[in-house]
Amino acid sequence: MAGSAGPFGGKGVIMLDSDVTRANPEDARRQLVDGLTSRGWITQPQVAAAFAAVPRHLFTPAGTSLETAYADTVVITRRGPDGKATSSISAPWLQAHMLEAARLRPGARVLEIGSGGYNAALIAEIVGPAGTVVSVDIDPQVVANAQDALSRTGYDRVRAVHADGEHGFPPDGPYDAVIVTVEAGDIPPAWNGQLTAGGVLVVPLRLRGHTRCLTLVRRDDHLIATASVQCGFVPMQGDGRDPVRRVPVRGDDAILSLDDPTTQVSADALRAALDGPRVEMWSPVTLAMSMGAAFEALHLFLASQPRPYGILTVDRDRTAGLLDPQDRFCCPTLLTADSLAYLTLRRHDDEAWQFGAHGFGPDATTLVRDLLELLTVWDQHHRDNGSPCITVHPAGTRLPDTERLRLLVPRRHTLTAITWPGGRR
Ligand SMILES: C[S@@+](CC[C@H](N)C(=O)[O-])C[C@H]1O[C@@H](n2cnc3c(N)ncnc32)[C@H](O)[C@@H]1O
């Protein structure tokens, strides 16, 4: 998928008036632009003009209704043998965000990694005939479909190429913007290396299982994020494939995802832990029900702790009463090798939720207390205090010691640092 921002994330979904969309794609496009503009995803006139011009419905699979084509959601276009999506047309809100973040101008040279045609056509509208748009995809069928749709809609000047985007596309570089439309676990040297001096790299980067669409610009020997938005994308294939480890802890009803080579657990011990008692404690920290988007920052804060960490995903119906995480798709979980504690939530009153933690295993009490303590730190120092600074350095860089709270995510090519404002803890 490309676009999901979690159950509480994003700025709401635009559902189109079905009578209008059935009647007329131009009206549907106008409605989409109005919705994206009113929710703040579109602020630049050239981006609005591109969404108004490109016929999104002509890039969707045959049989897709106009309503679906112009709703502000992802449209899946390809699935793998296991039924999981391998390609999609991203949600319009996310495409608008990425296009604005890339600061595209007429005449710009742009590389899109992960194709489909529609987003490349939007880019082509913005950079105009003097610009260059190259769109690479690892799946030859996606490339063929993109070429076909681009040619039918009059955007033949987009160059759709079958290639592994891990290596960029040197023949047409350097680029003013590299826009990655597939979830990456790392940033290979080609993406930064094929940027012009003032170029922008927009990339959905997985940070300990939480994917953030980062807008990265060069600062000395590293990249610094000027914006970060929660999102979901299909994962990268090919040479840059870097899958998250999945540990079933209750058959397939509860999966622990580990996105950090330094976090090691015993799957058998965790399974056994879930057969034991549940430790449950509640925090004085509450969250107004209207403030759902705050979960995004809280999740990244909990993931940023320099300690073993995972994400719990559960089948709510089948695990209710045993596992009741705050987020059934993506719940922050503190770990030791044989114990876990996840974030939970209960209704405090008619207007607020109350946070808590549930723990299992020999270290359950310690982990639950640690989680509550982190909630207090977040509440007192970070919830109203902006987002962390995210920087990406070449692997092996030795960063100066700092008293500030910072997590380092080591990957093959890079070292990502997430630094929170204020003092340590
Ligand atoms: C979300 S889709 C792209 C969406 C598209 N840009 C659009 O118009 O909305 C992600 C694409 O990335 C492709 N992909 C996955 N790994 C890749 C890689 N290593 N290099 C290039 N493309 C890749 C998939 O085949 C898939 O088509």
The ligand as an ORCA input file, in Angstrom:
! r2SCAN-3c Opt
* xyz 0 1
  C       3.645      2.321     -4.705
  S       4.202      1.734     -6.226
  C       4.654      3.175     -7.102
  C       3.553      4.177     -7.220
  C       3.686      5.092     -8.388
  N       4.863      5.927     -8.332
  C       2.460      5.959     -8.622
  O       2.333      6.435     -9.734
  O       1.636      6.137     -7.730
  C       5.774      1.050     -5.816
  C       6.503      0.450     -6.985
  O       7.849      0.230     -6.608
  C       8.317     -0.847     -7.366
  N       9.579     -1.326     -6.815
  C       9.807     -2.166     -5.777
  N      11.130     -2.331     -5.599
  C      11.738     -1.589     -6.543
  C      13.097     -1.359     -6.896
  N      14.100     -1.929     -6.223
  N      13.357     -0.545     -7.943
  C      12.353      0.038     -8.648
  N      11.069     -0.156     -8.370
  C      10.762     -0.944     -7.327
  C       7.171     -1.847     -7.349
  O       7.253     -2.764     -8.427
  C       5.970     -0.907     -7.443
  O       5.520     -0.799     -8.757
*
